[in-house]
Amino acid sequence: MVEKDETLDCLGLLCPAPIVKLSKKVKKMESGKILELIADDEGALEDVPAWCRKTGNELVESKTENGVYKFYVKKT
């Protein structure tokens, strides 16, 4: 289980909203902190890892539970 510092609920939001919100939230966080992003848009499965690669932030873990996707992103 990943220890998260903050949670960002993006349930019901469609692309690109989860990534836009993720970007804004991570910018406000301190380096080393972990954000849990919760989404139900399938696009997030590709978008979140791609965003992490592009921005240099670390995708610590991702998992799916009953159609809900959880991503744990560590700010670098």
Secondary structure as a PSIPRED ss2 file (coil, helix, strand):
# PSIPRED VFORMAT (PSIPRED V4.0)

   1 M C   1.000  0.000  0.000
   2 V C   1.000  0.000  0.000
   3 E C   1.000  0.000  0.000
   4 K C   1.000  0.000  0.000
   5 D C   1.000  0.000  0.000
   6 E E   0.000  0.000  1.000
   7 T E   0.000  0.000  1.000
   8 L E   0.000  0.000  1.000
   9 D E   0.000  0.000  1.000
  10 C E   0.000  0.000  1.000
  11 L C   1.000  0.000  0.000
  12 G C   1.000  0.000  0.000
  13 L C   1.000  0.000  0.000
  14 L C   1.000  0.000  0.000
  15 C C   1.000  0.000  0.000
  16 P C   1.000  0.000  0.000
  17 A H   0.000  1.000  0.000
  18 P H   0.000  1.000  0.000
  19 I H   0.000  1.000  0.000
  20 V H   0.000  1.000  0.000
  21 K H   0.000  1.000  0.000
  22 L H   0.000  1.000  0.000
  23 S H   0.000  1.000  0.000
  24 K H   0.000  1.000  0.000
  25 K H   0.000  1.000  0.000
  26 V H   0.000  1.000  0.000
  27 K H   0.000  1.000  0.000
  28 K H   0.000  1.000  0.000
  29 M C   1.000  0.000  0.000
  30 E C   1.000  0.000  0.000
  31 S C   1.000  0.000  0.000
  32 G C   1.000  0.000  0.000
  33 K C   1.000  0.000  0.000
  34 I E   0.000  0.000  1.000
  35 L E   0.000  0.000  1.000
  36 E E   0.000  0.000  1.000
  37 L E   0.000  0.000  1.000
  38 I E   0.000  0.000  1.000
  39 A E   0.000  0.000  1.000
  40 D C   1.000  0.000  0.000
  41 D C   1.000  0.000  0.000
  42 E C   1.000  0.000  0.000
  43 G C   1.000  0.000  0.000
  44 A H   0.000  1.000  0.000
  45 L H   0.000  1.000  0.000
  46 E H   0.000  1.000  0.000
  47 D H   0.000  1.000  0.000
  48 V H   0.000  1.000  0.000
  49 P H   0.000  1.000  0.000
  50 A H   0.000  1.000  0.000
  51 W H   0.000  1.000  0.000
  52 C H   0.000  1.000  0.000
  53 R H   0.000  1.000  0.000
  54 K H   0.000  1.000  0.000
  55 T H   0.000  1.000  0.000
  56 G C   1.000  0.000  0.000
  57 N C   1.000  0.000  0.000
  58 E E   0.000  0.000  1.000
  59 L E   0.000  0.000  1.000
  60 V E   0.000  0.000  1.000
  61 E E   0.000  0.000  1.000
  62 S E   0.000  0.000  1.000
  63 K E   0.000  0.000  1.000
  64 T E   0.000  0.000  1.000
  65 E E   0.000  0.000  1.000
  66 N C   1.000  0.000  0.000
  67 G C   1.000  0.000  0.000
  68 V E   0.000  0.000  1.000
  69 Y E   0.000  0.000  1.000
  70 K E   0.000  0.000  1.000
  71 F E   0.000  0.000  1.000
  72 Y E   0.000  0.000  1.000
  73 V E   0.000  0.000  1.000
  74 K E   0.000  0.000  1.000
  75 K C   1.000  0.000  0.000
  76 T C   1.000  0.000  0.000
